[in-house]
Amino acid sequence: MSTVKRWTVDVLVNDDEGRTYAEACLHSGEADTRLVGIGRAKLNPADRDIPEIGDELAAARALCDLGQRLLVEAANDIEAVTHEPVRLRR
């Protein structure tokens, strides 16, 4: 029988004067792993201010950063078990 695990990611976004900051926080349930990815966006002064675009960019960058951090965490866990260097592909 397979086991379903629930992991949740909260994405928090904050805008302030043309700068957007986002955090993507992973909560992995029973293992209680908590990882945070960071993303930023800055409005180009020549562009029209459309806050939703800054939110999307910052959130996407935070999620990419979170994914990279999760790969590093997995590689560290594998190395701890195998005592061999690990190099994971993206």
Secondary structure as GFF3:
##gff-version 3
##sequence-region A 1 90
A	DSSP	beta_strand	8	16	.	.	.	ID=ss1
A	DSSP	beta_strand	19	27	.	.	.	ID=ss2
A	DSSP	three_ten_helix	29	31	.	.	.	ID=ss3
A	DSSP	beta_strand	34	42	.	.	.	ID=ss4
A	DSSP	alpha_helix	51	82	.	.	.	ID=ss5
###
